[in-house]
Amino acid sequence: MKKLLKHRELLLVGIIAIMVAGFATRAPGFATPGNLANIFNDTSILIILALGQMTVILTKSIDLSVAANLAFTGMAVAMLDAAYPGLPLALLVVLAIGIGAALGAINGYLVWALQIPPIVVTLGTLTIYRGMAFVLSGGAWVNSHQMTPGFLNFPRVSVLGMPLLSWIAIVIVVLMWGLLTRTAFGRAAYASGGNPTAAVYAGIDIGKTRFFAFVLSGALAGLAGYLWVSRYAVAYVDVAAGFELDTVAASVIGGISIAGGIGSVAGAVLGALFLGVIKNALPVIGISPFAQMAISGIVIVLAVVFNARAERRAGRIILRDRGAKEVSA
């Protein structure tokens, strides 16, 4: 049992499987492959955002502006599509990613150059980006009949039995795994949060690493902005309101430490899927929205407690064990 608890991802897989089996007893058909595929598709945008949030948290920061970034970017590309129907979809997607990355760069610059705490910066830009979306749209909605069919249908195209939205999430997961485990940036992100002092001695620029983490989070939020408005066929100022908390919750549930330096891509994905199963199942079995919020909150608190206990047992001083082995050798 102790070995299982050390592997957070295996534990989460088991919990999710038990949840699915339990909900299936109350809602026949819940555990069918088709419904599980729908749950994954519904959770795809959260997975994408959670991976960006995870990268920021690894560097001992937090990005509370991801949902506002999504709202502004989604509104911008929806308005462009409505005003200029001839624009290629690929250009709109690139613009969405670019706008999101630019908004993330603003966060990163304020944290890096001005040394403002990340939570303060992103709380401020959360409001600013929402306000920018209102100013851009004048408070008006962009509805499905104003958008082009190609813009709306792209995430719904079925490939090998799954919507393209699900495949985009899978590709992002693979790319993020490669980025965080096989590149210098990934190693720098873990080191910056895990042990900043050792990272500085190793020649890692912590400020620059955090800057690029915010840019990456913003780029993924921009992509999610297009995916959101095209999937739900509407863009408005309050789109995805409060979704930034879901990204933090998915990260925490997945074992990413708020203190930085600990976590995995698999954990973030499983944390998002955990929330996706809950959000899809509770309404089906007749749980009220208020009870759903309470249940989600309890799960988050328990996950934070679990993470804190695990970190106390493991310790957070890196290089010590390796140094001890070298001295003994």
C-alpha positions in Angstrom: 0.0 0.0 0.0 2.9 2.4 0.9 4.4 1.8 -2.6 1.1 2.6 -4.2 0.8 5.8 -2.2 4.2 6.9 -3.5 3.0 6.6 -7.1 0.4 9.4 -7.2 -0.6 8.6 -10.8 -1.4 4.9 -10.1 -3.4 5.9 -7.1 -5.4 8.4 -9.2 -6.0 5.9 -11.9 -7.4 3.5 -9.3 -9.6 6.2 -7.7 -11.0 7.3 -11.1 -11.7 3.7 -12.0 -13.6 3.2 -8.7 -15.5 6.4 -9.3 -16.6 5.4 -12.8 -17.7 1.9 -11.5 -19.6 3.5 -8.6 -21.3 6.1 -10.8 -22.2 3.3 -13.3 -24.3 1.6 -10.6 -26.4 4.7 -10.4 -26.4 5.7 -14.0 -26.5 2.8 -16.4 -24.3 3.4 -19.4 -22.0 5.8 -17.6 -19.0 3.4 -18.0 -19.6 2.6 -21.7 -16.6 3.4 -24.0 -18.7 6.0 -25.9 -19.6 7.9 -22.7 -16.0 7.8 -21.4 -14.8 9.2 -24.7 -17.3 12.0 -24.3 -16.0 12.7 -20.8 -12.5 12.9 -22.2 -13.6 15.2 -24.9 -15.5 17.4 -22.4 -12.3 17.6 -20.3 -9.9 18.3 -23.2 -9.8 22.0 -22.8 -9.3 21.7 -19.0 -6.4 19.3 -19.7 -4.7 21.8 -22.0 -5.1 24.6 -19.5 -4.0 22.5 -16.6 -0.7 21.6 -18.4 0.0 25.3 -18.8 -0.9 26.0 -15.2 1.3 23.0 -14.1 4.3 24.5 -15.9 3.9 27.8 -14.1 3.4 26.1 -10.7 6.5 24.0 -11.2 8.5 27.3 -11.2 6.9 28.2 -7.8 4.4 30.7 -9.4 0.7 30.6 -10.3 -1.3 32.0 -13.2 -4.8 33.0 -12.2 -5.4 34.8 -15.6 -5.6 31.8 -17.8 -9.5 31.8 -18.0 -9.5 35.6 -18.7 -6.8 35.1 -21.4 -9.0 32.4 -22.9 -12.0 34.7 -22.9 -10.2 37.6 -24.5 -8.5 35.4 -27.1 -11.7 33.5 -27.9 -13.6 36.8 -28.3 -10.9 38.2 -30.6 -10.7 35.3 -33.0 -14.5 34.9 -33.0 -15.0 38.5 -33.9 -12.3 38.3 -36.6 -14.0 35.2 -38.1 -17.4 37.0 -38.1 -16.0 40.2 -39.6 -13.7 38.5 -42.2 -15.2 35.2 -43.1 -12.5 34.6 -45.7 -9.6 34.4 -43.2 -8.0 30.9 -43.2 -8.7 28.9 -40.1 -5.0 28.1 -39.7 -4.3 31.9 -39.5 -7.0 32.3 -36.8 -5.6 29.5 -34.7 -2.0 30.9 -35.0 -3.4 34.4 -34.0 -5.1 32.8 -31.0 -1.9 31.2 -29.8 0.1 34.4 -30.5 -2.4 36.6 -28.6 -2.5 34.2 -25.7 1.3 34.0 -25.6 1.6 37.8 -25.7 -0.8 38.1 -22.7 1.2 35.4 -20.9 4.4 37.4 -21.7 2.9 40.4 -19.9 2.5 38.3 -16.8 6.0 36.8 -17.1 7.6 40.2 -17.6 6.0 41.7 -14.5 7.0 38.7 -12.5 10.6 38.6 -13.9 11.6 42.2 -14.4 9.6 44.0 -11.7 9.7 41.2 -9.1 6.0 41.4 -8.4 4.6 38.3 -6.7 2.9 36.1 -9.4 -0.4 35.8 -7.5 -0.7 39.7 -7.4 0.2 40.1 -11.0 -2.2 37.5 -12.3 -5.0 38.6 -10.1 -4.6 42.0 -11.6 -4.3 40.8 -15.2 -7.3 38.5 -14.7 -9.5 41.6 -14.3 -7.6 43.5 -17.0 -8.1 40.8 -19.6 -11.8 40.4 -18.8 -12.1 44.2 -19.2 -10.3 44.1 -22.5 -12.7 41.4 -23.7 -15.6 43.7 -22.8 -14.1 46.8 -24.4 -13.3 44.7 -27.6 -16.8 43.4 -27.9 -18.8 46.3 -26.3 -20.4 43.6 -24.2 -22.0 42.0 -27.2 -22.0 38.2 -27.9 -20.7 36.5 -31.0 -23.2 33.7 -31.7 -23.0 30.6 -33.9 -24.8 32.2 -36.9 -22.1 34.9 -37.1 -19.3 32.4 -37.3 -18.2 30.4 -40.4 -19.0 26.7 -40.6 -15.3 25.8 -40.8 -14.5 27.8 -37.7 -17.2 26.0 -35.7 -16.8 22.4 -37.1 -13.1 21.9 -36.9 -13.0 20.6 -33.3 -15.9 18.4 -34.0 -14.4 16.5 -37.0 -14.3 12.8 -36.1 -10.9 11.1 -36.5 -10.7 7.4 -35.7 -13.9 7.6 -33.7 -12.9 10.6 -31.6 -13.5 14.4 -32.2 -10.4 16.4 -33.3 -10.6 18.3 -30.0 -9.7 15.1 -28.1 -6.8 14.4 -30.5 -5.5 18.0 -30.0 -5.5 17.5 -26.3 -3.6 14.2 -26.7 -1.0 15.9 -29.0 -0.5 18.7 -26.4 0.0 16.1 -23.7 2.7 14.3 -25.6 4.4 17.6 -26.5 4.3 18.9 -22.9 5.7 15.6 -21.7 8.6 15.9 -24.1 9.2 19.5 -23.2 9.2 19.0 -19.5 11.2 15.7 -19.4 13.5 16.0 -22.4 14.6 19.6 -22.7 16.7 22.1 -20.8 13.7 24.3 -20.2 11.9 21.4 -18.4 14.9 20.7 -16.2 15.1 24.4 -15.4 11.4 24.6 -14.5 11.7 21.8 -12.0 15.0 23.2 -10.5 13.6 26.7 -10.2 10.8 25.6 -8.1 12.4 22.6 -6.3 15.5 24.4 -5.1 16.1 27.9 -6.4 19.4 28.3 -4.6 20.8 25.2 -6.3 19.3 26.3 -9.6 21.2 29.6 -9.4 24.5 27.8 -8.6 23.8 25.5 -11.6 23.6 28.6 -13.9 19.8 28.6 -14.3 18.2 32.0 -14.8 15.1 31.6 -12.6 13.4 34.8 -13.8 13.8 33.9 -17.4 12.5 30.4 -16.8 9.4 31.8 -15.1 8.9 34.2 -17.9 8.8 31.4 -20.5 6.6 29.3 -18.3 4.0 32.2 -18.3 4.4 32.6 -22.1 3.7 28.8 -22.5 0.7 29.0 -20.2 -0.6 32.0 -22.2 -0.1 30.2 -25.5 -2.1 27.2 -24.4 -4.8 29.5 -23.0 -5.0 31.2 -26.4 -5.4 27.8 -28.2 -8.0 26.9 -25.6 -9.8 30.2 -26.4 -10.4 29.2 -30.0 -11.3 25.7 -29.0 -13.8 26.9 -26.4 -15.7 29.3 -28.6 -15.8 26.9 -31.6 -16.9 24.0 -29.4 -19.7 25.9 -27.6 -20.5 28.1 -30.6 -20.6 31.3 -28.6 -18.2 34.0 -27.4 -19.0 36.4 -24.5 -17.1 38.3 -21.8 -17.8 35.9 -19.0 -16.9 32.7 -20.9 -15.0 30.2 -18.7 -15.5 32.4 -15.6 -13.9 30.7 -12.6 -12.1 28.1 -14.8 -8.7 29.2 -13.6 -9.6 27.6 -10.2 -10.3 24.3 -12.0 -6.8 24.4 -13.6 -5.3 24.9 -10.1 -7.5 22.2 -8.7 -6.5 19.7 -11.5 -2.9 20.4 -10.8 -3.1 20.0 -7.1 -5.2 16.9 -7.3 -2.6 15.5 -9.8 0.2 15.9 -7.3 1.8 19.1 -8.5 3.1 20.9 -5.5 2.1 24.5 -5.0 5.5 25.0 -3.4 7.0 24.2 -6.9 9.4 21.6 -8.3 7.2 18.5 -7.9 4.7 17.1 -10.4 4.3 15.3 -13.7 2.3 15.7 -16.9 0.5 12.4 -16.2 -0.6 13.8 -12.8 -2.0 17.0 -14.3 -3.9 15.0 -16.9 -5.3 12.6 -14.3 -6.2 15.5 -12.0 -8.2 17.1 -14.9 -9.9 13.8 -15.7 -10.8 13.3 -12.0 -12.6 16.7 -12.1 -14.1 15.8 -15.5 -15.6 12.6 -14.1 -17.1 14.4 -11.1 -18.5 17.2 -13.2 -20.1 14.8 -15.6 -21.4 12.3 -13.0 -22.8 14.4 -10.2 -25.6 16.0 -12.3 -26.5 12.6 -13.7 -27.1 11.1 -10.3 -29.1 14.2 -9.1 -26.5 16.1 -7.0 -27.3 19.8 -6.8 -24.8 22.4 -8.2 -24.1 23.7 -4.6 -23.3 20.2 -3.4 -21.0 19.7 -6.4 -19.1 22.9 -5.4 -18.8 21.6 -1.8 -17.6 18.2 -3.0 -15.0 19.7 -5.4 -13.7 21.9 -2.6 -13.4 19.0 -0.1 -11.4 17.1 -2.8 -9.1 20.0 -3.3 -8.4 20.4 0.4 -7.8 16.7 0.8 -5.4 16.8 -2.1 -3.4 19.7 -0.6 -3.2 17.9 2.7 -2.0 14.7 0.9 0.6 16.7 -1.0 1.9 18.4 2.1 2.3 15.2 4.0 4.1 13.5 1.0 6.5 16.5 0.7 7.3 16.4 4.4 8.2 12.7 4.2 10.2 13.1 1.0 11.9 16.3 1.9 12.6 19.1 -0.6 16.4 19.3 -0.6 17.7 18.2 -3.9 21.3 17.2 -4.7 21.9 16.2 -1.1 21.5 12.5 -1.6 23.6 12.6 -4.8 26.3 14.6 -3.0 26.4 12.1 -0.1 26.9 9.2 -2.5 29.7 11.0 -4.3 31.5 11.8 -1.0 31.2 8.1 0.2 32.5 7.0 -3.2 
